[in-house]
């Protein structure tokens, strides 16, 4: 299920998480459908954080790994952001479904420096846990249907493992059919 990752409950290893992610784990609601102890973290080699290298090195299936991409679009001079979570076997439909959901004319990946500054997370480790409250979190339905999924932790030197359904109930999350297309 999680390859060769050595996981432990994230709440016991907040040092492996970006500050906004650690804060979200500490404030995990007791009534959440997934217990905080089901949110696991594992240290990894930061040089292997990119999905393909990570999956190969830690024997994790691409279909169990999800990528969080930050998308931005403008409407009326206002920039609208969304974090989009899609399986590594798919590609986010940025100028189709995501553009329409943001209600903008054109959507694109947010510039790296902007995404890092606004999230308080490292590029290549951005995760939907602990994002700014005003952001939309769009989760492809295939992610939620995955029993266990590996996502970023806000930093490049660790990964979070948790039940896929937990991602559909994060604050601000919306599960979307066909948010992504097969790669």
C-alpha positions in Angstrom: 0.0 0.0 0.0 2.6 2.6 0.9 5.7 1.0 -0.6 8.8 1.2 1.6 7.8 4.4 3.4 8.3 4.4 7.2 5.2 6.1 8.4 4.1 7.4 11.8 1.1 9.5 12.9 1.6 13.1 11.6 0.6 14.6 14.9 3.6 13.0 16.6 6.0 14.3 13.9 5.0 17.9 13.3 8.7 18.6 12.6 8.2 16.8 9.2 5.5 19.2 8.1 5.4 22.8 6.9 4.1 25.2 9.6 0.6 25.6 8.0 0.2 21.9 7.6 1.3 21.2 11.2 -1.2 23.8 12.4 -4.0 22.1 10.4 -3.0 18.7 11.9 -3.1 20.2 15.4 -6.5 21.6 14.8 -7.9 18.4 13.1 -11.6 18.3 14.2 -12.5 15.4 16.5 -15.7 14.9 14.6 -13.9 14.5 11.2 -14.8 11.3 9.4 -11.1 10.3 9.4 -9.3 10.3 12.7 -6.1 12.4 12.9 -4.2 9.2 13.7 -5.0 7.9 10.2 -3.0 10.9 8.8 0.6 9.5 8.6 3.9 11.1 7.6 7.1 9.6 6.4 10.5 11.2 5.9 11.9 11.0 2.4 15.0 12.2 0.5 14.2 15.7 -0.6 16.0 15.1 -3.9 13.4 12.4 -4.6 10.3 14.5 -3.9 9.1 14.8 -7.5 6.4 12.2 -8.2 8.1 9.9 -10.7 11.4 9.8 -8.8 9.5 9.4 -5.4 7.3 6.5 -6.7 10.3 4.6 -8.2 12.5 5.1 -5.1 9.9 4.2 -2.5 8.0 1.6 -4.5 4.7 3.5 -4.4 2.3 3.0 -7.3 1.6 6.2 -9.4 -2.1 5.5 -8.9 -1.6 5.9 -5.1 0.2 9.2 -5.4 -1.7 12.5 -5.8 -0.3 15.8 -6.9 -1.6 19.2 -5.7 -1.3 21.9 -8.3 -2.0 25.6 -7.6 -4.1 27.2 -10.3 -4.8 31.0 -10.7 -7.2 33.0 -12.9 -8.4 36.6 -12.9 -11.9 37.9 -12.9 -12.6 41.6 -12.5 -9.1 42.4 -11.5 -9.3 39.8 -8.7 -7.0 36.8 -8.7 -8.8 33.5 -7.8 -6.8 30.6 -6.6 -7.6 26.9 -6.4 -5.6 23.9 -5.1 -6.4 21.0 -7.4 -5.6 17.5 -6.2 -5.3 14.8 -8.9 -3.8 11.4 -9.1 -0.3 11.1 -10.6 -1.8 9.0 -13.4 -3.8 12.0 -14.5 -3.4 15.6 -15.6 -5.5 18.5 -14.2 -7.9 20.0 -16.7 -6.8 23.5 -16.1 -8.4 25.3 -19.0 -11.6 23.2 -19.0 -13.2 22.1 -15.7 -10.9 24.1 -13.4 -11.2 27.4 -15.4 -15.0 27.1 -15.3 -15.1 26.3 -11.6 -12.9 29.4 -10.9 -15.3 31.4 -13.1 -12.4 33.0 -15.0 -11.6 33.4 -18.7 -8.2 31.9 -18.5 -6.6 29.8 -15.9 -3.0 28.7 -15.5 -0.6 27.2 -13.0 0.3 29.9 -10.5 3.9 31.1 -10.7 6.2 29.1 -8.4 7.3 32.0 -6.2 3.7 33.2 -5.8 2.4 29.6 -4.9 5.2 29.2 -2.3 4.7 32.7 -0.7 0.9 32.3 -0.5 0.8 28.8 0.9 3.8 29.0 3.2 4.9 25.6 1.7 7.9 24.5 -0.4 7.5 24.1 -4.2 7.1 20.4 -4.9 5.6 19.8 -1.5 2.4 21.9 -1.6 -0.6 20.0 -0.2 -4.3 20.8 0.3 -3.9 20.5 4.1 -3.4 23.9 5.7 -4.1 26.1 2.7 -5.5 29.6 3.1 -9.2 29.4 4.0 -10.3 31.6 1.0 -8.9 29.1 -1.5 -11.0 26.5 -3.3 -9.7 23.0 -2.9 -10.8 20.9 -5.9 -10.3 17.2 -5.4 -10.7 14.8 -8.4 -13.2 12.1 -7.5 -10.6 9.4 -8.4 -8.5 10.7 -5.4 -11.3 10.3 -3.0 -12.0 6.8 -4.4 -8.4 5.7 -3.6 -8.3 3.8 -0.3 -4.9 5.3 0.7 -3.1 8.1 -1.1 0.3 9.7 -0.7 0.4 13.6 -1.0 2.8 16.3 -0.2 3.5 17.5 3.4 4.3 21.2 2.6 8.0 20.3 2.5 10.1 18.3 0.1 11.7 16.0 2.8 8.5 14.1 3.7 5.2 12.8 2.4 1.7 12.4 4.0 -0.2 9.1 3.6 -3.9 9.1 4.4 -7.2 7.6 3.3 -8.4 9.2 0.0 -11.9 9.9 1.4 -10.3 12.3 4.0 -9.3 14.7 1.2 -12.9 15.2 0.1 -13.9 16.5 3.6 -11.1 19.0 4.1 -12.3 22.5 4.9 -13.1 24.2 1.6 -12.8 20.9 -0.4 -15.1 20.1 -3.3 -15.0 16.7 -4.9 -15.2 17.1 -8.7 -15.9 14.4 -11.4 -13.4 14.6 -14.3 -11.3 17.3 -12.7 -8.4 15.6 -14.5 -7.8 13.6 -17.6 -5.8 10.4 -18.0 -2.1 11.2 -18.5 
